[in-house]
Amino acid sequence: MMAALSQDRTGQDNPAGDIAWSVLDAANDLGDTVTVDACRRVIDANLRGVEPAPSDMAVVVAFFG
């Protein structure tokens, strides 16, 4: 699943960015600051066109798991 999330696409068209935005909304509602911070770093990396840190992606992907 992580391989599909780290495709070479930038902006919100990237699945990692889409997932991070969804998780960011949910984490904000729950007051989960650790996850919110990880989501923000993933979104930032996505918008800059670089790979997000694997540790941040692990937090994002595990949020709904």
CHARMM internal coordinates of N, CA and C (Angstrom, degrees):
IC EDIT
DIST 1 N 1 CA 1.4443
DIST 1 CA 1 C 1.5186
ANGL 1 N 1 CA 1 C 110.96
DIST 1 C 2 N 1.3316
ANGL 1 CA 1 C 2 N 118.23
DIHE 1 N 1 CA 1 C 2 N -37.55
DIST 2 N 2 CA 1.4607
ANGL 1 C 2 N 2 CA 120.69
DIHE 1 CA 1 C 2 N 2 CA -179.16
DIST 2 CA 2 C 1.5206
ANGL 2 N 2 CA 2 C 111.23
DIHE 1 C 2 N 2 CA 2 C -63.72
DIST 2 C 3 N 1.3291
ANGL 2 CA 2 C 3 N 118.51
DIHE 2 N 2 CA 2 C 3 N -35.29
DIST 3 N 3 CA 1.4501
ANGL 2 C 3 N 3 CA 120.53
DIHE 2 CA 2 C 3 N 3 CA -179.23
DIST 3 CA 3 C 1.5223
ANGL 3 N 3 CA 3 C 110.34
DIHE 2 C 3 N 3 CA 3 C -62.23
DIST 3 C 4 N 1.3201
ANGL 3 CA 3 C 4 N 116.87
DIHE 3 N 3 CA 3 C 4 N -39.52
DIST 4 N 4 CA 1.4549
ANGL 3 C 4 N 4 CA 120.33
DIHE 3 CA 3 C 4 N 4 CA 179.07
DIST 4 CA 4 C 1.5265
ANGL 4 N 4 CA 4 C 110.93
DIHE 3 C 4 N 4 CA 4 C -68.15
DIST 4 C 5 N 1.3142
ANGL 4 CA 4 C 5 N 116.93
DIHE 4 N 4 CA 4 C 5 N -26.96
DIST 5 N 5 CA 1.4522
ANGL 4 C 5 N 5 CA 120.17
DIHE 4 CA 4 C 5 N 5 CA -177.94
DIST 5 CA 5 C 1.5182
ANGL 5 N 5 CA 5 C 112.89
DIHE 4 C 5 N 5 CA 5 C -81.05
DIST 5 C 6 N 1.3144
ANGL 5 CA 5 C 6 N 117.63
DIHE 5 N 5 CA 5 C 6 N -13.75
DIST 6 N 6 CA 1.4604
ANGL 5 C 6 N 6 CA 119.18
DIHE 5 CA 5 C 6 N 6 CA -174.72
DIST 6 CA 6 C 1.5274
ANGL 6 N 6 CA 6 C 111.97
DIHE 5 C 6 N 6 CA 6 C -112.51
DIST 6 C 7 N 1.3284
ANGL 6 CA 6 C 7 N 117.22
DIHE 6 N 6 CA 6 C 7 N 35.39
DIST 7 N 7 CA 1.4511
ANGL 6 C 7 N 7 CA 120.89
DIHE 6 CA 6 C 7 N 7 CA 178.60
DIST 7 CA 7 C 1.5207
ANGL 7 N 7 CA 7 C 109.43
DIHE 6 C 7 N 7 CA 7 C -68.96
DIST 7 C 8 N 1.3461
ANGL 7 CA 7 C 8 N 116.30
DIHE 7 N 7 CA 7 C 8 N 158.74
DIST 8 N 8 CA 1.4664
ANGL 7 C 8 N 8 CA 121.41
DIHE 7 CA 7 C 8 N 8 CA -178.01
DIST 8 CA 8 C 1.5233
ANGL 8 N 8 CA 8 C 111.65
DIHE 7 C 8 N 8 CA 8 C -82.51
DIST 8 C 9 N 1.2907
ANGL 8 CA 8 C 9 N 117.17
DIHE 8 N 8 CA 8 C 9 N 72.30
DIST 9 N 9 CA 1.4598
ANGL 8 C 9 N 9 CA 121.82
DIHE 8 CA 8 C 9 N 9 CA 173.82
DIST 9 CA 9 C 1.5133
ANGL 9 N 9 CA 9 C 107.21
DIHE 8 C 9 N 9 CA 9 C -136.19
DIST 9 C 10 N 1.3181
ANGL 9 CA 9 C 10 N 116.37
DIHE 9 N 9 CA 9 C 10 N 147.06
DIST 10 N 10 CA 1.4561
ANGL 9 C 10 N 10 CA 119.65
DIHE 9 CA 9 C 10 N 10 CA -178.25
DIST 10 CA 10 C 1.5168
ANGL 10 N 10 CA 10 C 110.31
DIHE 9 C 10 N 10 CA 10 C -112.94
DIST 10 C 11 N 1.3249
ANGL 10 CA 10 C 11 N 115.48
DIHE 10 N 10 CA 10 C 11 N 170.44
DIST 11 N 11 CA 1.4411
ANGL 10 C 11 N 11 CA 121.14
DIHE 10 CA 10 C 11 N 11 CA 179.42
DIST 11 CA 11 C 1.5098
ANGL 11 N 11 CA 11 C 111.68
DIHE 10 C 11 N 11 CA 11 C 76.11
DIST 11 C 12 N 1.3062
ANGL 11 CA 11 C 12 N 116.70
DIHE 11 N 11 CA 11 C 12 N -164.43
DIST 12 N 12 CA 1.4519
ANGL 11 C 12 N 12 CA 120.76
DIHE 11 CA 11 C 12 N 12 CA -176.21
DIST 12 CA 12 C 1.5254
ANGL 12 N 12 CA 12 C 112.32
DIHE 11 C 12 N 12 CA 12 C -81.32
DIST 12 C 13 N 1.3409
ANGL 12 CA 12 C 13 N 119.42
DIHE 12 N 12 CA 12 C 13 N -0.92
DIST 13 N 13 CA 1.4535
ANGL 12 C 13 N 13 CA 121.74
DIHE 12 CA 12 C 13 N 13 CA 176.37
DIST 13 CA 13 C 1.5187
ANGL 13 N 13 CA 13 C 111.17
DIHE 12 C 13 N 13 CA 13 C -76.57
DIST 13 C 14 N 1.2970
ANGL 13 CA 13 C 14 N 117.82
DIHE 13 N 13 CA 13 C 14 N -10.50
DIST 14 N 14 CA 1.4543
ANGL 13 C 14 N 14 CA 122.90
DIHE 13 CA 13 C 14 N 14 CA -178.22
DIST 14 CA 14 C 1.5240
ANGL 14 N 14 CA 14 C 108.91
DIHE 13 C 14 N 14 CA 14 C -81.72
DIST 14 C 15 N 1.3404
ANGL 14 CA 14 C 15 N 117.86
DIHE 14 N 14 CA 14 C 15 N 131.77
DIST 15 N 15 CA 1.4672
ANGL 14 C 15 N 15 CA 119.75
DIHE 14 CA 14 C 15 N 15 CA 178.70
DIST 15 CA 15 C 1.5280
ANGL 15 N 15 CA 15 C 113.51
DIHE 14 C 15 N 15 CA 15 C -56.45
DIST 15 C 16 N 1.3238
ANGL 15 CA 15 C 16 N 117.53
DIHE 15 N 15 CA 15 C 16 N -35.31
DIST 16 N 16 CA 1.4638
ANGL 15 C 16 N 16 CA 120.05
DIHE 15 CA 15 C 16 N 16 CA 178.38
DIST 16 CA 16 C 1.5263
ANGL 16 N 16 CA 16 C 109.93
DIHE 15 C 16 N 16 CA 16 C -62.43
DIST 16 C 17 N 1.3090
ANGL 16 CA 16 C 17 N 116.60
DIHE 16 N 16 CA 16 C 17 N -40.78
DIST 17 N 17 CA 1.4542
ANGL 16 C 17 N 17 CA 120.85
DIHE 16 CA 16 C 17 N 17 CA 178.47
DIST 17 CA 17 C 1.5146
ANGL 17 N 17 CA 17 C 111.88
DIHE 16 C 17 N 17 CA 17 C -66.07
DIST 17 C 18 N 1.3295
ANGL 17 CA 17 C 18 N 117.11
DIHE 17 N 17 CA 17 C 18 N -41.98
DIST 18 N 18 CA 1.4638
ANGL 17 C 18 N 18 CA 121.09
DIHE 17 CA 17 C 18 N 18 CA 179.00
DIST 18 CA 18 C 1.5193
ANGL 18 N 18 CA 18 C 110.84
DIHE 17 C 18 N 18 CA 18 C -62.27
DIST 18 C 19 N 1.3107
ANGL 18 CA 18 C 19 N 115.85
DIHE 18 N 18 CA 18 C 19 N -45.90
DIST 19 N 19 CA 1.4708
ANGL 18 C 19 N 19 CA 120.23
DIHE 18 CA 18 C 19 N 19 CA -179.75
DIST 19 CA 19 C 1.5232
ANGL 19 N 19 CA 19 C 110.10
DIHE 18 C 19 N 19 CA 19 C -65.08
DIST 19 C 20 N 1.3289
ANGL 19 CA 19 C 20 N 116.51
DIHE 19 N 19 CA 19 C 20 N -43.39
DIST 20 N 20 CA 1.4626
ANGL 19 C 20 N 20 CA 120.17
DIHE 19 CA 19 C 20 N 20 CA -178.73
DIST 20 CA 20 C 1.5227
ANGL 20 N 20 CA 20 C 111.14
DIHE 19 C 20 N 20 CA 20 C -61.71
DIST 20 C 21 N 1.3322
ANGL 20 CA 20 C 21 N 117.74
DIHE 20 N 20 CA 20 C 21 N -39.59
DIST 21 N 21 CA 1.4709
ANGL 20 C 21 N 21 CA 120.16
DIHE 20 CA 20 C 21 N 21 CA 178.23
DIST 21 CA 21 C 1.5239
ANGL 21 N 21 CA 21 C 110.91
DIHE 20 C 21 N 21 CA 21 C -63.75
DIST 21 C 22 N 1.3335
ANGL 21 CA 21 C 22 N 117.08
DIHE 21 N 21 CA 21 C 22 N -42.95
DIST 22 N 22 CA 1.4768
ANGL 21 C 22 N 22 CA 120.98
DIHE 21 CA 21 C 22 N 22 CA 178.96
DIST 22 CA 22 C 1.5177
ANGL 22 N 22 CA 22 C 111.23
DIHE 21 C 22 N 22 CA 22 C -64.02
DIST 22 C 23 N 1.3161
ANGL 22 CA 22 C 23 N 115.96
DIHE 22 N 22 CA 22 C 23 N -45.18
DIST 23 N 23 CA 1.4634
ANGL 22 C 23 N 23 CA 120.41
DIHE 22 CA 22 C 23 N 23 CA 179.56
DIST 23 CA 23 C 1.5264
ANGL 23 N 23 CA 23 C 110.24
DIHE 22 C 23 N 23 CA 23 C -66.19
DIST 23 C 24 N 1.3286
ANGL 23 CA 23 C 24 N 116.80
DIHE 23 N 23 CA 23 C 24 N -37.80
DIST 24 N 24 CA 1.4641
ANGL 23 C 24 N 24 CA 120.53
DIHE 23 CA 23 C 24 N 24 CA 178.69
DIST 24 CA 24 C 1.5307
ANGL 24 N 24 CA 24 C 110.65
DIHE 23 C 24 N 24 CA 24 C -58.34
DIST 24 C 25 N 1.3286
ANGL 24 CA 24 C 25 N 116.82
DIHE 24 N 24 CA 24 C 25 N -44.84
DIST 25 N 25 CA 1.4724
ANGL 24 C 25 N 25 CA 120.11
DIHE 24 CA 24 C 25 N 25 CA 178.58
DIST 25 CA 25 C 1.5194
ANGL 25 N 25 CA 25 C 111.37
DIHE 24 C 25 N 25 CA 25 C -60.25
DIST 25 C 26 N 1.3245
ANGL 25 CA 25 C 26 N 116.53
DIHE 25 N 25 CA 25 C 26 N -47.37
DIST 26 N 26 CA 1.4628
ANGL 25 C 26 N 26 CA 120.54
DIHE 25 CA 25 C 26 N 26 CA -178.60
DIST 26 CA 26 C 1.5255
ANGL 26 N 26 CA 26 C 111.36
DIHE 25 C 26 N 26 CA 26 C -66.56
DIST 26 C 27 N 1.3237
ANGL 26 CA 26 C 27 N 116.51
DIHE 26 N 26 CA 26 C 27 N -42.83
DIST 27 N 27 CA 1.4621
ANGL 26 C 27 N 27 CA 120.22
DIHE 26 CA 26 C 27 N 27 CA -178.91
DIST 27 CA 27 C 1.5275
ANGL 27 N 27 CA 27 C 111.04
DIHE 26 C 27 N 27 CA 27 C -65.71
DIST 27 C 28 N 1.3290
ANGL 27 CA 27 C 28 N 116.93
DIHE 27 N 27 CA 27 C 28 N -36.95
DIST 28 N 28 CA 1.4652
ANGL 27 C 28 N 28 CA 120.60
DIHE 27 CA 27 C 28 N 28 CA 175.60
DIST 28 CA 28 C 1.5194
ANGL 28 N 28 CA 28 C 110.70
DIHE 27 C 28 N 28 CA 28 C -60.79
DIST 28 C 29 N 1.3301
ANGL 28 CA 28 C 29 N 116.35
DIHE 28 N 28 CA 28 C 29 N -44.44
DIST 29 N 29 CA 1.4684
ANGL 28 C 29 N 29 CA 121.25
DIHE 28 CA 28 C 29 N 29 CA 179.92
DIST 29 CA 29 C 1.5240
ANGL 29 N 29 CA 29 C 111.49
DIHE 28 C 29 N 29 CA 29 C -60.69
DIST 29 C 30 N 1.3365
ANGL 29 CA 29 C 30 N 116.06
DIHE 29 N 29 CA 29 C 30 N -34.88
DIST 30 N 30 CA 1.4636
ANGL 29 C 30 N 30 CA 120.84
DIHE 29 CA 29 C 30 N 30 CA -177.37
DIST 30 CA 30 C 1.5288
ANGL 30 N 30 CA 30 C 112.88
DIHE 29 C 30 N 30 CA 30 C -90.32
DIST 30 C 31 N 1.3217
ANGL 30 CA 30 C 31 N 117.22
DIHE 30 N 30 CA 30 C 31 N -7.20
DIST 31 N 31 CA 1.4628
ANGL 30 C 31 N 31 CA 120.22
DIHE 30 CA 30 C 31 N 31 CA -178.80
DIST 31 CA 31 C 1.5160
ANGL 31 N 31 CA 31 C 113.33
DIHE 30 C 31 N 31 CA 31 C 72.98
DIST 31 C 32 N 1.3355
ANGL 31 CA 31 C 32 N 117.01
DIHE 31 N 31 CA 31 C 32 N 25.74
DIST 32 N 32 CA 1.4654
ANGL 31 C 32 N 32 CA 122.87
DIHE 31 CA 31 C 32 N 32 CA -179.16
DIST 32 CA 32 C 1.5269
ANGL 32 N 32 CA 32 C 108.93
DIHE 31 C 32 N 32 CA 32 C -85.57
DIST 32 C 33 N 1.3230
ANGL 32 CA 32 C 33 N 116.44
DIHE 32 N 32 CA 32 C 33 N 87.41
DIST 33 N 33 CA 1.4639
ANGL 32 C 33 N 33 CA 120.72
DIHE 32 CA 32 C 33 N 33 CA -173.59
DIST 33 CA 33 C 1.5275
ANGL 33 N 33 CA 33 C 113.70
DIHE 32 C 33 N 33 CA 33 C -66.97
DIST 33 C 34 N 1.3206
ANGL 33 CA 33 C 34 N 117.25
DIHE 33 N 33 CA 33 C 34 N -31.66
DIST 34 N 34 CA 1.4709
ANGL 33 C 34 N 34 CA 120.02
DIHE 33 CA 33 C 34 N 34 CA 178.69
DIST 34 CA 34 C 1.5289
ANGL 34 N 34 CA 34 C 109.76
DIHE 33 C 34 N 34 CA 34 C -63.39
DIST 34 C 35 N 1.3288
ANGL 34 CA 34 C 35 N 116.30
DIHE 34 N 34 CA 34 C 35 N -45.97
DIST 35 N 35 CA 1.4614
ANGL 34 C 35 N 35 CA 120.76
DIHE 34 CA 34 C 35 N 35 CA 179.82
DIST 35 CA 35 C 1.5178
ANGL 35 N 35 CA 35 C 111.01
DIHE 34 C 35 N 35 CA 35 C -69.31
DIST 35 C 36 N 1.3226
ANGL 35 CA 35 C 36 N 118.25
DIHE 35 N 35 CA 35 C 36 N -38.95
DIST 36 N 36 CA 1.4594
ANGL 35 C 36 N 36 CA 121.43
DIHE 35 CA 35 C 36 N 36 CA 177.56
DIST 36 CA 36 C 1.5270
ANGL 36 N 36 CA 36 C 109.84
DIHE 35 C 36 N 36 CA 36 C -59.09
DIST 36 C 37 N 1.3173
ANGL 36 CA 36 C 37 N 117.27
DIHE 36 N 36 CA 36 C 37 N -45.36
DIST 37 N 37 CA 1.4636
ANGL 36 C 37 N 37 CA 120.62
DIHE 36 CA 36 C 37 N 37 CA 179.28
DIST 37 CA 37 C 1.5224
ANGL 37 N 37 CA 37 C 111.63
DIHE 36 C 37 N 37 CA 37 C -62.57
DIST 37 C 38 N 1.3343
ANGL 37 CA 37 C 38 N 117.30
DIHE 37 N 37 CA 37 C 38 N -42.54
DIST 38 N 38 CA 1.4683
ANGL 37 C 38 N 38 CA 120.94
DIHE 37 CA 37 C 38 N 38 CA 178.76
DIST 38 CA 38 C 1.5228
ANGL 38 N 38 CA 38 C 110.33
DIHE 37 C 38 N 38 CA 38 C -63.50
DIST 38 C 39 N 1.3308
ANGL 38 CA 38 C 39 N 117.05
DIHE 38 N 38 CA 38 C 39 N -42.19
DIST 39 N 39 CA 1.4661
ANGL 38 C 39 N 39 CA 120.87
DIHE 38 CA 38 C 39 N 39 CA 178.31
DIST 39 CA 39 C 1.5196
ANGL 39 N 39 CA 39 C 111.26
DIHE 38 C 39 N 39 CA 39 C -61.36
DIST 39 C 40 N 1.3029
ANGL 39 CA 39 C 40 N 116.40
DIHE 39 N 39 CA 39 C 40 N -43.22
DIST 40 N 40 CA 1.4634
ANGL 39 C 40 N 40 CA 119.83
DIHE 39 CA 39 C 40 N 40 CA 179.53
DIST 40 CA 40 C 1.5216
ANGL 40 N 40 CA 40 C 111.82
DIHE 39 C 40 N 40 CA 40 C -62.49
DIST 40 C 41 N 1.3322
ANGL 40 CA 40 C 41 N 116.32
DIHE 40 N 40 CA 40 C 41 N -38.40
DIST 41 N 41 CA 1.4718
ANGL 40 C 41 N 41 CA 118.90
DIHE 40 CA 40 C 41 N 41 CA 178.13
DIST 41 CA 41 C 1.5320
ANGL 41 N 41 CA 41 C 110.71
DIHE 40 C 41 N 41 CA 41 C -68.95
DIST 41 C 42 N 1.3294
ANGL 41 CA 41 C 42 N 118.13
DIHE 41 N 41 CA 41 C 42 N -38.12
DIST 42 N 42 CA 1.4711
ANGL 41 C 42 N 42 CA 121.40
DIHE 41 CA 41 C 42 N 42 CA 177.64
DIST 42 CA 42 C 1.5237
ANGL 42 N 42 CA 42 C 109.73
DIHE 41 C 42 N 42 CA 42 C -64.97
DIST 42 C 43 N 1.3177
ANGL 42 CA 42 C 43 N 116.91
DIHE 42 N 42 CA 42 C 43 N -45.43
DIST 43 N 43 CA 1.4663
ANGL 42 C 43 N 43 CA 121.07
DIHE 42 CA 42 C 43 N 43 CA -179.96
DIST 43 CA 43 C 1.5201
ANGL 43 N 43 CA 43 C 110.19
DIHE 42 C 43 N 43 CA 43 C -63.05
DIST 43 C 44 N 1.3201
ANGL 43 CA 43 C 44 N 117.52
DIHE 43 N 43 CA 43 C 44 N -43.13
DIST 44 N 44 CA 1.4572
ANGL 43 C 44 N 44 CA 121.58
DIHE 43 CA 43 C 44 N 44 CA 178.50
DIST 44 CA 44 C 1.5291
ANGL 44 N 44 CA 44 C 111.29
DIHE 43 C 44 N 44 CA 44 C -60.91
DIST 44 C 45 N 1.3147
ANGL 44 CA 44 C 45 N 116.32
DIHE 44 N 44 CA 44 C 45 N -46.85
DIST 45 N 45 CA 1.4678
ANGL 44 C 45 N 45 CA 120.28
DIHE 44 CA 44 C 45 N 45 CA 178.62
DIST 45 CA 45 C 1.5280
ANGL 45 N 45 CA 45 C 110.12
DIHE 44 C 45 N 45 CA 45 C -61.36
DIST 45 C 46 N 1.3185
ANGL 45 CA 45 C 46 N 116.01
DIHE 45 N 45 CA 45 C 46 N -42.47
DIST 46 N 46 CA 1.4540
ANGL 45 C 46 N 46 CA 121.36
DIHE 45 CA 45 C 46 N 46 CA -179.94
DIST 46 CA 46 C 1.5286
ANGL 46 N 46 CA 46 C 111.00
DIHE 45 C 46 N 46 CA 46 C -60.85
DIST 46 C 47 N 1.3070
ANGL 46 CA 46 C 47 N 117.26
DIHE 46 N 46 CA 46 C 47 N -44.07
DIST 47 N 47 CA 1.4623
ANGL 46 C 47 N 47 CA 120.74
DIHE 46 CA 46 C 47 N 47 CA -179.47
DIST 47 CA 47 C 1.5260
ANGL 47 N 47 CA 47 C 112.02
DIHE 46 C 47 N 47 CA 47 C -69.33
DIST 47 C 48 N 1.3430
ANGL 47 CA 47 C 48 N 116.74
DIHE 47 N 47 CA 47 C 48 N -27.96
DIST 48 N 48 CA 1.4663
ANGL 47 C 48 N 48 CA 120.54
DIHE 47 CA 47 C 48 N 48 CA 177.24
DIST 48 CA 48 C 1.5269
ANGL 48 N 48 CA 48 C 112.04
DIHE 47 C 48 N 48 CA 48 C -84.21
DIST 48 C 49 N 1.3368
ANGL 48 CA 48 C 49 N 116.69
DIHE 48 N 48 CA 48 C 49 N -8.58
DIST 49 N 49 CA 1.4575
ANGL 48 C 49 N 49 CA 120.22
DIHE 48 CA 48 C 49 N 49 CA 178.51
DIST 49 CA 49 C 1.5118
ANGL 49 N 49 CA 49 C 114.51
DIHE 48 C 49 N 49 CA 49 C 80.44
DIST 49 C 50 N 1.3292
ANGL 49 CA 49 C 50 N 116.72
DIHE 49 N 49 CA 49 C 50 N 23.14
DIST 50 N 50 CA 1.4611
ANGL 49 C 50 N 50 CA 120.76
DIHE 49 CA 49 C 50 N 50 CA 178.13
DIST 50 CA 50 C 1.5259
ANGL 50 N 50 CA 50 C 109.59
DIHE 49 C 50 N 50 CA 50 C -116.38
DIST 50 C 51 N 1.3157
ANGL 50 CA 50 C 51 N 115.26
DIHE 50 N 50 CA 50 C 51 N 163.46
DIST 51 N 51 CA 1.4594
ANGL 50 C 51 N 51 CA 121.08
DIHE 50 CA 50 C 51 N 51 CA 178.76
DIST 51 CA 51 C 1.5197
ANGL 51 N 51 CA 51 C 110.13
DIHE 50 C 51 N 51 CA 51 C -70.43
DIST 51 C 52 N 1.3309
ANGL 51 CA 51 C 52 N 117.22
DIHE 51 N 51 CA 51 C 52 N 132.91
DIST 52 N 52 CA 1.4685
ANGL 51 C 52 N 52 CA 118.42
DIHE 51 CA 51 C 52 N 52 CA 173.24
DIST 52 CA 52 C 1.5221
ANGL 52 N 52 CA 52 C 109.85
DIHE 51 C 52 N 52 CA 52 C -71.73
DIST 52 C 53 N 1.3044
ANGL 52 CA 52 C 53 N 115.95
DIHE 52 N 52 CA 52 C 53 N 157.94
DIST 53 N 53 CA 1.4626
ANGL 52 C 53 N 53 CA 120.46
DIHE 52 CA 52 C 53 N 53 CA 178.14
DIST 53 CA 53 C 1.5271
ANGL 53 N 53 CA 53 C 109.36
DIHE 52 C 53 N 53 CA 53 C -62.89
DIST 53 C 54 N 1.3303
ANGL 53 CA 53 C 54 N 117.37
DIHE 53 N 53 CA 53 C 54 N 136.41
DIST 54 N 54 CA 1.4673
ANGL 53 C 54 N 54 CA 120.03
DIHE 53 CA 53 C 54 N 54 CA 178.67
DIST 54 CA 54 C 1.5292
ANGL 54 N 54 CA 54 C 112.86
DIHE 53 C 54 N 54 CA 54 C -56.16
DIST 54 C 55 N 1.3218
ANGL 54 CA 54 C 55 N 117.03
DIHE 54 N 54 CA 54 C 55 N -34.71
DIST 55 N 55 CA 1.4685
ANGL 54 C 55 N 55 CA 119.36
DIHE 54 CA 54 C 55 N 55 CA 179.70
DIST 55 CA 55 C 1.5253
ANGL 55 N 55 CA 55 C 111.08
DIHE 54 C 55 N 55 CA 55 C -66.51
DIST 55 C 56 N 1.3319
ANGL 55 CA 55 C 56 N 117.42
DIHE 55 N 55 CA 55 C 56 N -37.81
DIST 56 N 56 CA 1.4632
ANGL 55 C 56 N 56 CA 120.54
DIHE 55 CA 55 C 56 N 56 CA 176.83
DIST 56 CA 56 C 1.5237
ANGL 56 N 56 CA 56 C 110.75
DIHE 55 C 56 N 56 CA 56 C -67.48
DIST 56 C 57 N 1.3244
ANGL 56 CA 56 C 57 N 116.72
DIHE 56 N 56 CA 56 C 57 N -41.60
DIST 57 N 57 CA 1.4674
ANGL 56 C 57 N 57 CA 119.64
DIHE 56 CA 56 C 57 N 57 CA 178.48
DIST 57 CA 57 C 1.5243
ANGL 57 N 57 CA 57 C 110.89
DIHE 56 C 57 N 57 CA 57 C -63.57
DIST 57 C 58 N 1.3292
ANGL 57 CA 57 C 58 N 116.85
DIHE 57 N 57 CA 57 C 58 N -36.88
DIST 58 N 58 CA 1.4587
ANGL 57 C 58 N 58 CA 120.19
DIHE 57 CA 57 C 58 N 58 CA 178.79
DIST 58 CA 58 C 1.5249
ANGL 58 N 58 CA 58 C 110.88
DIHE 57 C 58 N 58 CA 58 C -62.05
DIST 58 C 59 N 1.3262
ANGL 58 CA 58 C 59 N 116.97
DIHE 58 N 58 CA 58 C 59 N -40.54
DIST 59 N 59 CA 1.4685
ANGL 58 C 59 N 59 CA 121.19
DIHE 58 CA 58 C 59 N 59 CA 178.21
DIST 59 CA 59 C 1.5256
ANGL 59 N 59 CA 59 C 110.15
DIHE 58 C 59 N 59 CA 59 C -64.84
DIST 59 C 60 N 1.3291
ANGL 59 CA 59 C 60 N 116.79
DIHE 59 N 59 CA 59 C 60 N -44.67
DIST 60 N 60 CA 1.4650
ANGL 59 C 60 N 60 CA 121.56
DIHE 59 CA 59 C 60 N 60 CA -178.38
DIST 60 CA 60 C 1.5230
ANGL 60 N 60 CA 60 C 111.07
DIHE 59 C 60 N 60 CA 60 C -63.95
DIST 60 C 61 N 1.3224
ANGL 60 CA 60 C 61 N 116.86
DIHE 60 N 60 CA 60 C 61 N -48.43
DIST 61 N 61 CA 1.4549
ANGL 60 C 61 N 61 CA 121.46
DIHE 60 CA 60 C 61 N 61 CA -177.21
DIST 61 CA 61 C 1.5341
ANGL 61 N 61 CA 61 C 111.47
DIHE 60 C 61 N 61 CA 61 C -67.28
DIST 61 C 62 N 1.3128
ANGL 61 CA 61 C 62 N 116.69
DIHE 61 N 61 CA 61 C 62 N -35.06
DIST 62 N 62 CA 1.4628
ANGL 61 C 62 N 62 CA 120.33
DIHE 61 CA 61 C 62 N 62 CA -177.41
DIST 62 CA 62 C 1.5361
ANGL 62 N 62 CA 62 C 112.87
DIHE 61 C 62 N 62 CA 62 C -77.59
DIST 62 C 63 N 1.3138
ANGL 62 CA 62 C 63 N 117.57
DIHE 62 N 62 CA 62 C 63 N -11.60
DIST 63 N 63 CA 1.4674
ANGL 62 C 63 N 63 CA 119.90
DIHE 62 CA 62 C 63 N 63 CA -174.81
DIST 63 CA 63 C 1.5221
ANGL 63 N 63 CA 63 C 112.34
DIHE 62 C 63 N 63 CA 63 C -57.95
DIST 63 C 64 N 1.3171
ANGL 63 CA 63 C 64 N 117.83
DIHE 63 N 63 CA 63 C 64 N -44.86
DIST 64 N 64 CA 1.4633
ANGL 63 C 64 N 64 CA 120.79
DIHE 63 CA 63 C 64 N 64 CA -179.13
DIST 64 CA 64 C 1.5166
ANGL 64 N 64 CA 64 C 112.70
DIHE 63 C 64 N 64 CA 64 C -93.85
DIST 64 C 65 N 1.3353
ANGL 64 CA 64 C 65 N 116.22
DIHE 64 N 64 CA 64 C 65 N -0.25
DIST 65 N 65 CA 1.4685
ANGL 64 C 65 N 65 CA 120.47
DIHE 64 CA 64 C 65 N 65 CA -175.35
DIST 65 CA 65 C 1.4861
ANGL 65 N 65 CA 65 C 115.05
DIHE 64 C 65 N 65 CA 65 C -82.02
END
COOR INIT
IC SEED 1 N 1 CA 1 C
IC BUILD
